[in-house]
Amino acid sequence: MNTLKLVWMTFVQLVRQVCQLPQEIVKAVNRRQQKTVIDKREAERIDRICNPLKYRGK
């Protein structure tokens, strides 16, 4: 009986994970987009520090 229960619980977990997969993919894509934006901002900040004359009028 315990083996059957274990198999059933494993199956339920698998179904839950399959249902959550699209949400996890969307979250990963959003995280990657945010990281890209942050990296661009950081690159500009470092460039401003290294080359202040280039950004003098802004």
Secondary structure by P-SEA (a helix, b strand, c coil): caaaaaaaaaaaaaaaaaaaaaaaaaaaaaaaaaaaaaaaaaaaaaaaaacccccccc
